[in-house]
């Protein structure tokens, strides 16, 4: 009972804090002023394939990004490995791994790691502007620990703690943030769902390291001194997402899920999401086809009108997943693929492998 009260109080406090921090959501004057924007990238192929619209219906590890409350729908154990080629041709890759484990009749915990790499970059300085001092490899990463619980047959909630790290050759920034979400399920066949999620709520970050220090020589005395500059702080890209979904259950083997969601972003344009997921289940193979569309202000601007366009994504998403049922416990081995269309690059491709133990 004490643990339940603690979870509820923590969740309510986080929601209240998040609501206050997103009060200025969608303010065009704040676009681009936040940091750690890799937190806005969905690394999971299955949920990305239908435009991150599953705020009310994404389950398992996909819910760690979309709405942590959906983690409560993990059957027993789920393991995922996903890789994303971000903005094809840019040389940016995202590797993600996760584990979700049921720890009781109504509780699930998760651990996930996401690492974003940019390849090798030549080291240059003011004194040596030509590449001659080797290379460095920037890395963005975040580590997540999540918890979700079934409070009743209709109400589910969860909370996710994350540690963010960004580093280059001689600078490093570290921060913390928290996500929280709830889901409400209703209908005779639990086919109607609503969800709300607060994401990336946390204190400001800054950078520290030798890269902020420079050596200067006083002209008269010839003495050398080290001057250290201060790094400006930046806020987390907090947002509030609200969504609903409806399952059209044709029979035991065929279901079409439609999902709508709205994301109020504190430091970028608000987004409207539409997603479709057609599922065919039964026998030894489950198959899903997904498609989605994400709209925001300026999306239809010319690709060269950078003043009004703040994203490289053009809105369209699509993907498929195939899960094979194996073993006496009907465990599942799956592969997922997602494509996100872009305006200036060769699209975003994600592929994932999953193991689910029932």
HELIX and SHEET records of a PDB file:
HELIX    1   1 UNK A    2  UNK A   21  1                                  20    
HELIX    2   2 UNK A   28  UNK A   30  5                                   3    
HELIX    3   3 UNK A   37  UNK A   40  5                                   4    
HELIX    4   4 UNK A   45  UNK A   48  1                                   4    
HELIX    5   5 UNK A   54  UNK A   56  5                                   3    
HELIX    6   6 UNK A   62  UNK A   66  1                                   5    
HELIX    7   7 UNK A   68  UNK A   73  5                                   6    
HELIX    8   8 UNK A  210  UNK A  212  5                                   3    
SHEET    1   A15 UNK A 207  UNK A 208  0                                        
SHEET    2   A15 UNK A 172  UNK A 186 -1                                        
SHEET    3   A15 UNK A 155  UNK A 167 -1                                        
SHEET    4   A15 UNK A 139  UNK A 150 -1                                        
SHEET    5   A15 UNK A 107  UNK A 117 -1                                        
SHEET    6   A15 UNK A  92  UNK A 102 -1                                        
SHEET    7   A15 UNK A  77  UNK A  86 -1                                        
SHEET    8   A15 UNK A 348  UNK A 357 -1                                        
SHEET    9   A15 UNK A 331  UNK A 342 -1                                        
SHEET   10   A15 UNK A 313  UNK A 326 -1                                        
SHEET   11   A15 UNK A 285  UNK A 296 -1                                        
SHEET   12   A15 UNK A 271  UNK A 280 -1                                        
SHEET   13   A15 UNK A 254  UNK A 265 -1                                        
SHEET   14   A15 UNK A 239  UNK A 249 -1                                        
SHEET   15   A15 UNK A 192  UNK A 201 -1                                        
SHEET    1   B 2 UNK A 121  UNK A 122  0                                        
SHEET    2   B 2 UNK A 135  UNK A 136 -1                                        
SHEET    1   C 2 UNK A 213  UNK A 217  0                                        
SHEET    2   C 2 UNK A 224  UNK A 228 -1                                        
END                                                                             
